[in-house]
Amino acid sequence: MIRIFLYLIIILFLISSCSRRTHLNDSELEEAKRAVVISHDVTSYVDLEFYYTDQCPELYMEQLPYDLIMCKANVGSSCYNFYVNYLKVCNSGKFDKASISKLNKPEQDFLLYILNKGALLGNDHCRNYLYYYYKNGIVVRKDSLKADSISEFFPEEYFDKVNL
């Protein structure tokens, strides 16, 4: 019985030490920001992403510069995060993929560039939204060829099941 209890304590200790912390205090937050800006540290970026989505979702605007820095460092998920957060900024804090049509042309082009970059880096979310825009002709000319070329990255009938 004591042996089982001891094993349970060890397992709980291992699980708790291996789980990812999402709560950052002020000094850890500043250190993570510094690491992203100076060295494009992916682990610090993920910590910031968790902080802004879990701890302080109302501060999505503050994540934009770090998303853009990591886009430049070729991290595909940061391209998607930038796209989402930028649309939130332009849409009173709510993400709406159709709100891209409310932006001016240079902003639309930049977001499409970011989505293309993320898609080329292998981010499926970026590919999903590019497919949606090309398939429906939203802010781009309707282009079935481009939509079909994007859909080749997904299993057959994938887009029939996905609600974008």
FIBA-289956 format. One record per atom (N, C-alpha, C): residue in one letter; atom name; x, y negated, z negated. Coordinates in steps of 0.02 Angstrom, whole numbers, plus 50000, padded with zeros to 5 digits. Layout:
BEGIN
+------+------+-------+-------+-------+
: code : site :    c1 :    c2 :    c3 :
+------+------+-------+-------+-------+
:    A :   CA :     X :     Y :     Z :
...
+------+------+-------+-------+-------+
% end
This chain:
BEGIN
+------+------+-------+-------+-------+
: code : site :    c1 :    c2 :    c3 :
+------+------+-------+-------+-------+
:    M :    N : 50041 : 50060 : 50000 :
:    M :   CA : 50000 : 50000 : 50000 :
:    M :    C : 50043 : 49937 : 50000 :
:    I :    N : 50095 : 49937 : 49960 :
:    I :   CA : 50139 : 49879 : 49957 :
:    I :    C : 50176 : 49871 : 50023 :
:    R :    N : 50194 : 49926 : 50053 :
:    R :   CA : 50229 : 49924 : 50118 :
:    R :    C : 50184 : 49893 : 50171 :
:    I :    N : 50121 : 49910 : 50173 :
:    I :   CA : 50074 : 49882 : 50221 :
:    I :    C : 50066 : 49807 : 50209 :
:    F :    N : 50059 : 49789 : 50145 :
:    F :   CA : 50053 : 49718 : 50127 :
:    F :    C : 50115 : 49680 : 50150 :
:    L :    N : 50174 : 49709 : 50139 :
:    L :   CA : 50237 : 49677 : 50159 :
:    L :    C : 50240 : 49670 : 50235 :
:    Y :    N : 50219 : 49720 : 50273 :
:    Y :   CA : 50217 : 49716 : 50346 :
:    Y :    C : 50169 : 49661 : 50369 :
:    L :    N : 50112 : 49656 : 50337 :
:    L :   CA : 50064 : 49603 : 50355 :
:    L :    C : 50094 : 49534 : 50344 :
:    I :    N : 50128 : 49525 : 50289 :
:    I :   CA : 50160 : 49460 : 50275 :
:    I :    C : 50213 : 49445 : 50327 :
:    I :    N : 50253 : 49493 : 50345 :
:    I :   CA : 50305 : 49483 : 50395 :
:    I :    C : 50274 : 49467 : 50463 :
:    I :    N : 50221 : 49502 : 50481 :
:    I :   CA : 50188 : 49490 : 50546 :
:    I :    C : 50157 : 49420 : 50547 :
:    L :    N : 50124 : 49401 : 50493 :
:    L :   CA : 50095 : 49333 : 50489 :
:    L :    C : 50149 : 49280 : 50493 :
:    F :    N : 50205 : 49292 : 50461 :
:    F :   CA : 50260 : 49244 : 50463 :
:    F :    C : 50287 : 49238 : 50535 :
:    L :    N : 50296 : 49294 : 50568 :
:    L :   CA : 50320 : 49292 : 50637 :
:    L :    C : 50271 : 49258 : 50684 :
:    I :    N : 50207 : 49272 : 50676 :
:    I :   CA : 50157 : 49241 : 50718 :
:    I :    C : 50155 : 49165 : 50706 :
:    S :    N : 50157 : 49145 : 50644 :
:    S :   CA : 50154 : 49073 : 50630 :
:    S :    C : 50217 : 49038 : 50652 :
:    S :    N : 50274 : 49070 : 50650 :
:    S :   CA : 50336 : 49037 : 50671 :
:    S :    C : 50343 : 49035 : 50747 :
:    C :    N : 50309 : 49081 : 50781 :
:    C :   CA : 50313 : 49082 : 50854 :
:    C :    C : 50260 : 49041 : 50889 :
:    S :    N : 50207 : 49025 : 50853 :
:    S :   CA : 50154 : 48986 : 50885 :
:    S :    C : 50176 : 48915 : 50898 :
:    R :    N : 50152 : 48886 : 50952 :
:    R :   CA : 50171 : 48819 : 50972 :
:    R :    C : 50134 : 48767 : 50931 :
:    R :    N : 50172 : 48722 : 50902 :
:    R :   CA : 50141 : 48667 : 50865 :
:    R :    C : 50115 : 48615 : 50913 :
:    T :    N : 50056 : 48591 : 50899 :
:    T :   CA : 50029 : 48539 : 50942 :
:    T :    C : 50026 : 48472 : 50906 :
:    H :    N : 50036 : 48472 : 50841 :
:    H :   CA : 50033 : 48410 : 50803 :
:    H :    C : 50103 : 48382 : 50795 :
:    L :    N : 50112 : 48322 : 50819 :
:    L :   CA : 50176 : 48288 : 50814 :
:    L :    C : 50169 : 48229 : 50767 :
:    N :    N : 50219 : 48220 : 50724 :
:    N :   CA : 50219 : 48160 : 50684 :
:    N :    C : 50250 : 48104 : 50725 :
:    D :    N : 50252 : 48044 : 50698 :
:    D :   CA : 50275 : 47985 : 50737 :
:    D :    C : 50347 : 47993 : 50761 :
:    S :    N : 50391 : 48018 : 50719 :
:    S :   CA : 50461 : 48024 : 50740 :
:    S :    C : 50470 : 48078 : 50794 :
:    E :    N : 50432 : 48133 : 50787 :
:    E :   CA : 50435 : 48186 : 50838 :
:    E :    C : 50406 : 48161 : 50904 :
:    L :    N : 50354 : 48121 : 50900 :
:    L :   CA : 50324 : 48092 : 50960 :
:    L :    C : 50374 : 48047 : 50996 :
:    E :    N : 50407 : 48004 : 50959 :
:    E :   CA : 50457 : 47959 : 50989 :
:    E :    C : 50515 : 47998 : 51018 :
:    E :    N : 50536 : 48050 : 50985 :
:    E :   CA : 50592 : 48092 : 51010 :
:    E :    C : 50571 : 48128 : 51074 :
:    A :    N : 50509 : 48152 : 51077 :
:    A :   CA : 50485 : 48186 : 51137 :
:    A :    C : 50481 : 48137 : 51195 :
:    K :    N : 50457 : 48076 : 51182 :
:    K :   CA : 50454 : 48025 : 51235 :
:    K :    C : 50524 : 48009 : 51261 :
:    R :    N : 50571 : 48001 : 51214 :
:    R :   CA : 50640 : 47985 : 51233 :
:    R :    C : 50670 : 48042 : 51276 :
:    A :    N : 50657 : 48105 : 51256 :
:    A :   CA : 50684 : 48162 : 51293 :
:    A :    C : 50656 : 48166 : 51364 :
:    V :    N : 50593 : 48149 : 51371 :
:    V :   CA : 50562 : 48150 : 51438 :
:    V :    C : 50593 : 48095 : 51481 :
:    V :    N : 50599 : 48036 : 51453 :
:    V :   CA : 50625 : 47979 : 51492 :
:    V :    C : 50698 : 47988 : 51510 :
:    I :    N : 50738 : 48010 : 51462 :
:    I :   CA : 50811 : 48014 : 51473 :
:    I :    C : 50831 : 48077 : 51511 :
:    S :    N : 50805 : 48135 : 51490 :
:    S :   CA : 50830 : 48197 : 51519 :
:    S :    C : 50778 : 48239 : 51555 :
:    H :    N : 50717 : 48212 : 51564 :
:    H :   CA : 50663 : 48248 : 51598 :
:    H :    C : 50651 : 48317 : 51567 :
:    D :    N : 50653 : 48320 : 51502 :
:    D :   CA : 50646 : 48383 : 51465 :
:    D :    C : 50574 : 48409 : 51470 :
:    V :    N : 50566 : 48468 : 51499 :
:    V :   CA : 50500 : 48497 : 51510 :
:    V :    C : 50466 : 48516 : 51444 :
:    T :    N : 50504 : 48542 : 51397 :
:    T :   CA : 50474 : 48561 : 51333 :
:    T :    C : 50447 : 48499 : 51297 :
:    S :    N : 50483 : 48445 : 51298 :
:    S :   CA : 50459 : 48383 : 51268 :
:    S :    C : 50398 : 48357 : 51305 :
:    Y :    N : 50398 : 48364 : 51371 :
:    Y :   CA : 50340 : 48342 : 51410 :
:    Y :    C : 50278 : 48383 : 51390 :
:    V :    N : 50286 : 48448 : 51382 :
:    V :   CA : 50230 : 48490 : 51361 :
:    V :    C : 50205 : 48470 : 51292 :
:    D :    N : 50252 : 48454 : 51247 :
:    D :   CA : 50232 : 48429 : 51181 :
:    D :    C : 50191 : 48365 : 51187 :
:    L :    N : 50213 : 48319 : 51231 :
:    L :   CA : 50175 : 48257 : 51241 :
:    L :    C : 50107 : 48272 : 51271 :
:    E :    N : 50105 : 48317 : 51318 :
:    E :   CA : 50041 : 48335 : 51350 :
:    E :    C : 49992 : 48362 : 51297 :
:    F :    N : 50016 : 48407 : 51254 :
:    F :   CA : 49973 : 48433 : 51201 :
:    F :    C : 49952 : 48377 : 51153 :
:    Y :    N : 49997 : 48333 : 51138 :
:    Y :   CA : 49981 : 48278 : 51093 :
:    Y :    C : 49925 : 48235 : 51123 :
:    Y :    N : 49932 : 48216 : 51186 :
:    Y :   CA : 49883 : 48172 : 51217 :
:    Y :    C : 49817 : 48206 : 51232 :
:    T :    N : 49817 : 48272 : 51242 :
:    T :   CA : 49754 : 48306 : 51257 :
:    T :    C : 49720 : 48332 : 51194 :
:    D :    N : 49759 : 48353 : 51143 :
:    D :   CA : 49729 : 48382 : 51083 :
:    D :    C : 49723 : 48333 : 51025 :
:    Q :    N : 49778 : 48300 : 51009 :
:    Q :   CA : 49778 : 48256 : 50951 :
:    Q :    C : 49745 : 48188 : 50966 :
:    C :    N : 49762 : 48159 : 51022 :
:    C :   CA : 49738 : 48092 : 51037 :
:    C :    C : 49714 : 48086 : 51109 :
:    P :    N : 49659 : 48120 : 51126 :
:    P :   CA : 49635 : 48118 : 51196 :
:    P :    C : 49615 : 48048 : 51219 :
:    E :    N : 49599 : 48004 : 51172 :
:    E :   CA : 49580 : 47936 : 51191 :
:    E :    C : 49640 : 47895 : 51216 :
:    L :    N : 49700 : 47921 : 51208 :
:    L :   CA : 49760 : 47885 : 51230 :
:    L :    C : 49787 : 47911 : 51297 :
:    Y :    N : 49742 : 47938 : 51338 :
:    Y :   CA : 49763 : 47967 : 51403 :
:    Y :    C : 49803 : 47918 : 51445 :
:    M :    N : 49790 : 47852 : 51437 :
:    M :   CA : 49827 : 47802 : 51476 :
:    M :    C : 49901 : 47803 : 51460 :
:    E :    N : 49917 : 47816 : 51397 :
:    E :   CA : 49987 : 47816 : 51376 :
:    E :    C : 50027 : 47874 : 51406 :
:    Q :    N : 49992 : 47925 : 51430 :
:    Q :   CA : 50026 : 47983 : 51459 :
:    Q :    C : 50049 : 47970 : 51530 :
:    L :    N : 50017 : 47923 : 51564 :
:    L :   CA : 50031 : 47910 : 51636 :
:    L :    C : 50105 : 47901 : 51652 :
:    P :    N : 50143 : 47858 : 51616 :
:    P :   CA : 50213 : 47850 : 51635 :
:    P :    C : 50254 : 47914 : 51629 :
:    Y :    N : 50237 : 47954 : 51578 :
:    Y :   CA : 50274 : 48017 : 51569 :
:    Y :    C : 50256 : 48067 : 51623 :
:    D :    N : 50192 : 48067 : 51643 :
:    D :   CA : 50172 : 48109 : 51700 :
:    D :    C : 50210 : 48090 : 51762 :
:    L :    N : 50215 : 48025 : 51775 :
:    L :   CA : 50249 : 48001 : 51835 :
:    L :    C : 50324 : 48017 : 51834 :
:    I :    N : 50355 : 48011 : 51776 :
:    I :   CA : 50426 : 48028 : 51769 :
:    I :    C : 50437 : 48101 : 51785 :
:    M :    N : 50393 : 48144 : 51760 :
:    M :   CA : 50400 : 48215 : 51772 :
:    M :    C : 50380 : 48235 : 51843 :
:    C :    N : 50336 : 48195 : 51875 :
:    C :   CA : 50322 : 48206 : 51946 :
:    C :    C : 50386 : 48196 : 51986 :
:    K :    N : 50421 : 48143 : 51969 :
:    K :   CA : 50484 : 48128 : 52003 :
:    K :    C : 50536 : 48183 : 51991 :
:    A :    N : 50530 : 48216 : 51933 :
:    A :   CA : 50576 : 48271 : 51917 :
:    A :    C : 50551 : 48338 : 51944 :
:    N :    N : 50499 : 48336 : 51987 :
:    N :   CA : 50472 : 48396 : 52021 :
:    N :    C : 50441 : 48448 : 51975 :
:    V :    N : 50400 : 48425 : 51928 :
:    V :   CA : 50361 : 48470 : 51885 :
:    V :    C : 50289 : 48467 : 51910 :
:    G :    N : 50266 : 48522 : 51939 :
:    G :   CA : 50201 : 48523 : 51972 :
:    G :    C : 50142 : 48506 : 51927 :
:    S :    N : 50143 : 48530 : 51866 :
:    S :   CA : 50087 : 48516 : 51821 :
:    S :    C : 50082 : 48441 : 51805 :
:    S :    N : 50137 : 48406 : 51806 :
:    S :   CA : 50135 : 48334 : 51792 :
:    S :    C : 50101 : 48296 : 51849 :
:    C :    N : 50105 : 48322 : 51909 :
:    C :   CA : 50071 : 48291 : 51966 :
:    C :    C : 49995 : 48296 : 51955 :
:    Y :    N : 49972 : 48354 : 51934 :
:    Y :   CA : 49901 : 48362 : 51920 :
:    Y :    C : 49880 : 48318 : 51862 :
:    N :    N : 49920 : 48317 : 51809 :
:    N :   CA : 49903 : 48275 : 51751 :
:    N :    C : 49900 : 48201 : 51769 :
:    F :    N : 49947 : 48179 : 51811 :
:    F :   CA : 49946 : 48109 : 51833 :
:    F :    C : 49881 : 48094 : 51871 :
:    Y :    N : 49864 : 48137 : 51916 :
:    Y :   CA : 49803 : 48130 : 51956 :
:    Y :    C : 49742 : 48123 : 51911 :
:    V :    N : 49735 : 48169 : 51863 :
:    V :   CA : 49677 : 48169 : 51818 :
:    V :    C : 49676 : 48106 : 51775 :
:    N :    N : 49733 : 48090 : 51745 :
:    N :   CA : 49736 : 48032 : 51700 :
:    N :    C : 49726 : 47967 : 51738 :
:    Y :    N : 49751 : 47962 : 51799 :
:    Y :   CA : 49741 : 47902 : 51838 :
:    Y :    C : 49667 : 47892 : 51854 :
:    L :    N : 49633 : 47946 : 51872 :
:    L :   CA : 49561 : 47940 : 51886 :
:    L :    C : 49522 : 47924 : 51822 :
:    K :    N : 49545 : 47948 : 51765 :
:    K :   CA : 49513 : 47931 : 51702 :
:    K :    C : 49519 : 47856 : 51689 :
:    V :    N : 49578 : 47829 : 51701 :
:    V :   CA : 49589 : 47757 : 51691 :
:    V :    C : 49542 : 47717 : 51734 :
:    C :    N : 49533 : 47738 : 51795 :
:    C :   CA : 49490 : 47702 : 51843 :
:    C :    C : 49416 : 47716 : 51835 :
:    N :    N : 49398 : 47763 : 51790 :
:    N :   CA : 49329 : 47783 : 51783 :
:    N :    C : 49307 : 47783 : 51710 :
:    S :    N : 49328 : 47734 : 51672 :
:    S :   CA : 49308 : 47725 : 51601 :
:    S :    C : 49319 : 47787 : 51558 :
:    G :    N : 49375 : 47821 : 51568 :
:    G :   CA : 49393 : 47877 : 51526 :
:    G :    C : 49364 : 47944 : 51545 :
:    K :    N : 49327 : 47947 : 51599 :
:    K :   CA : 49298 : 48010 : 51620 :
:    K :    C : 49329 : 48032 : 51686 :
:    F :    N : 49345 : 48096 : 51690 :
:    F :   CA : 49373 : 48122 : 51753 :
:    F :    C : 49315 : 48139 : 51799 :
:    D :    N : 49320 : 48113 : 51860 :
:    D :   CA : 49272 : 48128 : 51913 :
:    D :    C : 49310 : 48127 : 51978 :
:    K :    N : 49315 : 48185 : 52009 :
:    K :   CA : 49354 : 48191 : 52071 :
:    K :    C : 49328 : 48145 : 52126 :
:    A :    N : 49264 : 48131 : 52126 :
:    A :   CA : 49235 : 48088 : 52178 :
:    A :    C : 49251 : 48015 : 52168 :
:    S :    N : 49274 : 47997 : 52108 :
:    S :   CA : 49290 : 47927 : 52094 :
:    S :    C : 49351 : 47903 : 52133 :
:    I :    N : 49387 : 47949 : 52164 :
:    I :   CA : 49444 : 47928 : 52205 :
:    I :    C : 49420 : 47884 : 52263 :
:    S :    N : 49359 : 47894 : 52285 :
:    S :   CA : 49333 : 47854 : 52340 :
:    S :    C : 49319 : 47781 : 52319 :
:    K :    N : 49316 : 47768 : 52255 :
:    K :   CA : 49305 : 47700 : 52230 :
:    K :    C : 49370 : 47659 : 52229 :
:    L :    N : 49427 : 47693 : 52235 :
:    L :   CA : 49492 : 47659 : 52232 :
:    L :    C : 49508 : 47626 : 52299 :
:    N :    N : 49555 : 47580 : 52297 :
:    N :   CA : 49576 : 47550 : 52361 :
:    N :    C : 49622 : 47599 : 52398 :
:    K :    N : 49632 : 47587 : 52461 :
:    K :   CA : 49667 : 47634 : 52505 :
:    K :    C : 49738 : 47652 : 52481 :
:    P :    N : 49779 : 47603 : 52460 :
:    P :   CA : 49846 : 47622 : 52436 :
:    P :    C : 49843 : 47668 : 52375 :
:    E :    N : 49795 : 47657 : 52330 :
:    E :   CA : 49789 : 47701 : 52272 :
:    E :    C : 49767 : 47771 : 52294 :
:    Q :    N : 49721 : 47775 : 52340 :
:    Q :   CA : 49698 : 47840 : 52366 :
:    Q :    C : 49757 : 47877 : 52398 :
:    D :    N : 49794 : 47841 : 52439 :
:    D :   CA : 49852 : 47872 : 52473 :
:    D :    C : 49903 : 47897 : 52423 :
:    F :    N : 49915 : 47857 : 52370 :
:    F :   CA : 49964 : 47877 : 52320 :
:    F :    C : 49940 : 47940 : 52282 :
:    L :    N : 49877 : 47942 : 52264 :
:    L :   CA : 49852 : 48002 : 52230 :
:    L :    C : 49854 : 48063 : 52274 :
:    L :    N : 49839 : 48054 : 52338 :
:    L :   CA : 49845 : 48110 : 52386 :
:    L :    C : 49918 : 48133 : 52393 :
:    Y :    N : 49963 : 48085 : 52393 :
:    Y :   CA : 50035 : 48102 : 52394 :
:    Y :    C : 50054 : 48143 : 52333 :
:    I :    N : 50030 : 48121 : 52274 :
:    I :   CA : 50045 : 48157 : 52212 :
:    I :    C : 50015 : 48227 : 52214 :
:    L :    N : 49953 : 48234 : 52238 :
:    L :   CA : 49923 : 48300 : 52245 :
:    L :    C : 49961 : 48344 : 52294 :
:    N :    N : 49982 : 48315 : 52350 :
:    N :   CA : 50023 : 48353 : 52398 :
:    N :    C : 50088 : 48377 : 52368 :
:    K :    N : 50120 : 48332 : 52330 :
:    K :   CA : 50183 : 48350 : 52299 :
:    K :    C : 50172 : 48407 : 52249 :
:    G :    N : 50120 : 48402 : 52208 :
:    G :   CA : 50104 : 48455 : 52161 :
:    G :    C : 50088 : 48520 : 52196 :
:    A :    N : 50052 : 48516 : 52252 :
:    A :   CA : 50036 : 48576 : 52290 :
:    A :    C : 50099 : 48609 : 52317 :
:    L :    N : 50145 : 48568 : 52343 :
:    L :   CA : 50208 : 48595 : 52368 :
:    L :    C : 50250 : 48626 : 52313 :
:    L :    N : 50242 : 48600 : 52252 :
:    L :   CA : 50278 : 48628 : 52194 :
:    L :    C : 50243 : 48689 : 52165 :
:    G :    N : 50186 : 48708 : 52195 :
:    G :   CA : 50152 : 48769 : 52175 :
:    G :    C : 50096 : 48761 : 52125 :
:    N :    N : 50074 : 48700 : 52112 :
:    N :   CA : 50020 : 48691 : 52064 :
:    N :    C : 49952 : 48705 : 52096 :
:    D :    N : 49918 : 48755 : 52070 :
:    D :   CA : 49853 : 48775 : 52099 :
:    D :    C : 49799 : 48722 : 52090 :
:    H :    N : 49801 : 48684 : 52036 :
:    H :   CA : 49751 : 48632 : 52027 :
:    H :    C : 49757 : 48579 : 52082 :
:    C :    N : 49818 : 48560 : 52098 :
:    C :   CA : 49828 : 48512 : 52152 :
:    C :    C : 49803 : 48540 : 52218 :
:    R :    N : 49816 : 48603 : 52231 :
:    R :   CA : 49793 : 48635 : 52292 :
:    R :    C : 49716 : 48637 : 52295 :
:    N :    N : 49685 : 48652 : 52238 :
:    N :   CA : 49612 : 48654 : 52235 :
:    N :    C : 49581 : 48587 : 52256 :
:    Y :    N : 49607 : 48532 : 52228 :
:    Y :   CA : 49578 : 48467 : 52243 :
:    Y :    C : 49595 : 48443 : 52313 :
:    L :    N : 49654 : 48460 : 52338 :
:    L :   CA : 49669 : 48444 : 52408 :
:    L :    C : 49621 : 48481 : 52454 :
:    Y :    N : 49610 : 48545 : 52440 :
:    Y :   CA : 49562 : 48584 : 52479 :
:    Y :    C : 49494 : 48549 : 52479 :
:    Y :    N : 49471 : 48530 : 52420 :
:    Y :   CA : 49406 : 48497 : 52413 :
:    Y :    C : 49403 : 48434 : 52455 :
:    Y :    N : 49454 : 48392 : 52452 :
:    Y :   CA : 49454 : 48328 : 52489 :
:    Y :    C : 49455 : 48340 : 52564 :
:    Y :    N : 49497 : 48386 : 52587 :
:    Y :   CA : 49501 : 48399 : 52660 :
:    Y :    C : 49438 : 48435 : 52685 :
:    K :    N : 49412 : 48481 : 52646 :
:    K :   CA : 49353 : 48518 : 52667 :
:    K :    C : 49292 : 48473 : 52673 :
:    N :    N : 49286 : 48424 : 52628 :
:    N :   CA : 49228 : 48380 : 52626 :
:    N :    C : 49240 : 48311 : 52657 :
:    G :    N : 49300 : 48298 : 52679 :
:    G :   CA : 49315 : 48234 : 52711 :
:    G :    C : 49310 : 48175 : 52663 :
:    I :    N : 49331 : 48184 : 52602 :
:    I :   CA : 49328 : 48130 : 52553 :
:    I :    C : 49397 : 48096 : 52552 :
:    V :    N : 49398 : 48032 : 52565 :
:    V :   CA : 49457 : 47988 : 52570 :
:    V :    C : 49509 : 48010 : 52622 :
:    V :    N : 49496 : 48063 : 52655 :
:    V :   CA : 49538 : 48086 : 52711 :
:    V :    C : 49490 : 48108 : 52767 :
:    R :    N : 49517 : 48112 : 52826 :
:    R :   CA : 49477 : 48137 : 52881 :
:    R :    C : 49464 : 48212 : 52869 :
:    K :    N : 49401 : 48232 : 52879 :
:    K :   CA : 49384 : 48302 : 52870 :
:    K :    C : 49428 : 48344 : 52915 :
:    D :    N : 49463 : 48392 : 52885 :
:    D :   CA : 49512 : 48430 : 52922 :
:    D :    C : 49510 : 48503 : 52900 :
:    S :    N : 49472 : 48543 : 52938 :
:    S :   CA : 49464 : 48614 : 52921 :
:    S :    C : 49529 : 48652 : 52926 :
:    L :    N : 49573 : 48632 : 52972 :
:    L :   CA : 49637 : 48665 : 52980 :
:    L :    C : 49679 : 48657 : 52917 :
:    K :    N : 49683 : 48595 : 52890 :
:    K :   CA : 49721 : 48585 : 52828 :
:    K :    C : 49688 : 48621 : 52770 :
:    A :    N : 49623 : 48618 : 52766 :
:    A :   CA : 49587 : 48652 : 52712 :
:    A :    C : 49600 : 48727 : 52715 :
:    D :    N : 49598 : 48755 : 52775 :
:    D :   CA : 49611 : 48826 : 52783 :
:    D :    C : 49683 : 48844 : 52766 :
:    S :    N : 49730 : 48800 : 52784 :
:    S :   CA : 49800 : 48815 : 52768 :
:    S :    C : 49811 : 48813 : 52692 :
:    I :    N : 49775 : 48771 : 52657 :
:    I :   CA : 49779 : 48770 : 52584 :
:    I :    C : 49747 : 48832 : 52555 :
:    S :    N : 49691 : 48853 : 52584 :
:    S :   CA : 49655 : 48911 : 52557 :
:    S :    C : 49694 : 48976 : 52564 :
:    E :    N : 49745 : 48977 : 52606 :
:    E :   CA : 49786 : 49037 : 52614 :
:    E :    C : 49824 : 49055 : 52551 :
:    F :    N : 49832 : 49007 : 52505 :
:    F :   CA : 49868 : 49019 : 52443 :
:    F :    C : 49825 : 49056 : 52392 :
:    F :    N : 49761 : 49064 : 52407 :
:    F :   CA : 49714 : 49093 : 52359 :
:    F :    C : 49684 : 49156 : 52387 :
:    P :    N : 49660 : 49200 : 52342 :
:    P :   CA : 49628 : 49262 : 52366 :
:    P :    C : 49565 : 49246 : 52407 :
:    E :    N : 49546 : 49293 : 52448 :
:    E :   CA : 49487 : 49285 : 52490 :
:    E :    C : 49425 : 49271 : 52446 :
:    E :    N : 49384 : 49226 : 52468 :
:    E :   CA : 49322 : 49204 : 52434 :
:    E :    C : 49335 : 49170 : 52368 :
:    Y :    N : 49395 : 49147 : 52355 :
:    Y :   CA : 49412 : 49111 : 52293 :
:    Y :    C : 49371 : 49047 : 52286 :
:    F :    N : 49366 : 49009 : 52339 :
:    F :   CA : 49331 : 48945 : 52336 :
:    F :    C : 49255 : 48954 : 52333 :
:    D :    N : 49230 : 49013 : 52347 :
:    D :   CA : 49159 : 49026 : 52339 :
:    D :    C : 49141 : 49030 : 52264 :
:    K :    N : 49191 : 49049 : 52223 :
:    K :   CA : 49179 : 49060 : 52152 :
:    K :    C : 49200 : 48999 : 52110 :
:    V :    N : 49243 : 48957 : 52138 :
:    V :   CA : 49269 : 48900 : 52099 :
:    V :    C : 49223 : 48840 : 52107 :
:    N :    N : 49206 : 48811 : 52051 :
:    N :   CA : 49164 : 48751 : 52051 :
:    N :    C : 49210 : 48690 : 52042 :
:    L :    N : 49224 : 48656 : 52096 :
:    L :   CA : 49268 : 48597 : 52092 :
:    L :    C : 49228 : 48535 : 52078 :
+------+------+-------+-------+-------+
% end
